[in-house]
Amino acid sequence: MSPLTDDRKNAVELSIGGMTCASCANRIERKLNKLDGVTATVNYATEKAKVVFTDGIEPQRLIAEVEKAGYTAALPAPPVHEGERQPGEPDEVAPLRQRLITAVVLSVPVVAMAMVPALQLPNWQWLSLTLAAPVVVYAGWPFHRAAWTNLRHGAATMDTLVSLGTIAALGWSLWALFFGTAGTPGMTHPFELTIQRTDGSGNIYLEAAAGVTAFILAGRYFEARSKRRAGAALRALMELGAKDVAVLRGGAEVRVPSDQLVVDDRFVVRPGEKIATDGVVEEGSSAVDASMLTGESVPVEVRPGDAVTGATVNAGGRLVVRATRVGSDTRLAQMAKLVEEAQTGKAQVQRLADRISGVFVPIVIALALGTLGFWLGTGEGAGAAFTAAVAVLIIACPCALGLATPTALLVGTGRGAQLGILIKGPEVLESTRAIDTVVLDKTGTVTEGRMTLVEVHVADGQGEEEVLRLAGSLEHASEHPIAQAVFKGAVARVGELPAPEDFTNVEGLGVQGLVDGHAVLVGRPRLLAEWSQHLTPELERALHAAQTAGRTAVAVGWDGEARAVLVVADVVKPTSEEAIERLRGLGLTPVLLTGDNQAVARSVAAEVGIEEVIAEVLPADKVEVVRRLQSEGRTVAMVGDGVNDAAALAQADLGLAMGTGTDAAIEASDLTLVRGDLRVAADAIRLSRRTLRVIKGNLFWAFAYNVAALPLAAAGLLNPMIAGAAMAFSSVFVVSNSLRLRRFN
């Protein structure tokens, strides 16, 4: 794939491999930005680098720079066609799962034998070595590889500490077993908490080496499993398009894959089918449901000469469309590009543990080396010196730290799932702290997202039940969404309806037919006027009031007389007003954002208590609105449910998708609200903030235990049982603290 070019700069997006933490992304970013004429943004979450560079720089040079930093880089792969294996979770998670299972199965008996003297049978230490060695070498290989890569480039991360600690523990254990007294048959580690200085020749640390590897692998596995994959949102977007299309060639219809369409091809779209690509209607008329792309809740009437958009649904009659834009030029493809840009350009979220480790790791390594030098200098002997140095690395090795984030995240997300909230990963939680503005999409979020019969206005002397019985019966034969709203409303209020006869769809005006011997008309007032059926002044007022409020009104008449006006609208969800109050209670300012017109938007906003309204916006405008709010210094959360919201959800500091919405919106968001109840948005923000507080508490105590024990280890006063007990206690504390989230209401 060649770089994308504009008037001034070239731009390319690289897929980055080998990153294990946010500090890796920072290192790559710094390396690329050192090149003249290069501006790079590296996103750890999406594993992509967006690079803008001047003429004269080849993409291969950028790849070479990334590889010099110890990572892999590649230009984007060609699109994956349906039926081919999708890259993603199996590649990243399956090997980790394999290593984690190996580590857990083998390390449990090692830890048990070390901590329970009754299990220390003759030669138990050799059995421990047999079980622990594969854990450290095979299961812990990702840590050793990352540590070596970082070492070659003069950097240290948590991987460095894990690798050093486990290798040191295994190495010292091997020395003690083969050259010390630890290998003697019948040797035991008594369960005592006394502090004494020894030469270390009888001490083995296999349980620490195996246990730490298993704990940290568990944390890494859960992180990898929950990490958001940028490509999923784009695939969900592109899968909205029609897979094949009936093209007119030589007067006959030929079905071909939609990606084979070319500009000026004429193709047929039947009722219920998706329009294959952007084009202009040449024959037929229909109602097109474009809500997934535009946010407009009311279907749009189209006739010859009108433009239509790919991936929208033909809700009415047969259309013949001439293609005007295909492939990457279509509106859907441009929206996919918006989502991709918003995700790649999103501010990176530094993992809290990595931030602390940036200082903690070098200090621990320096302390271990200092301890070794000190004891060698005092003449205590190499055994005591190495024992103290290894003890420093072991007690500092953050097994509780490996549990701090994933356990809180697992308990928090588990509780969230019970409440209808799905949190996509730890990087989401930090975003919830500073949120001060919540942007709400109207259609499907604040409102139901479907047309509903809300009012029936009848002329003097007419019965409401009779109007609904005749109008509902006739509308049942139409596929138009407004007609279906009338039909469903009639069934709900009247019950069973008679079957219509001689049904006719009048293009752009409405429908007519016979019901129980009555010649019934339902549609625009103009349709009734053509049959000399004029609305009474009362019905005219009702019609005008509905239109002023942004609702859709249809007239009903039969037997030469206008009888009623039916009003349909996308109604506000019953829980939306309460949800807005809860969001305000969290210190958030609600903003209503919609593709609908001002009248509809203002009406809905007034009903739920929102003061700030931004209406009549296109999908690209939604992204710009979010960016504008961010440029004003606001930290923005976005709640939406449609494809038209996907890019804005990705751009926002926190994206919340209604689970009743489209896959594209859900994939582009950070939080998914399964129930489609806006009140859950407030719960989601509360839960996220609470989970983040627990993670911070876990991280503090995980480090506090280590820091408190480090002086003892450096003084050579920490035996293996105390080290093991301290590590176990810190882990139990972290898990217990995380379990408090189960009580979240």
Disulfide bonds with the S-S distance in Angstrom:
none
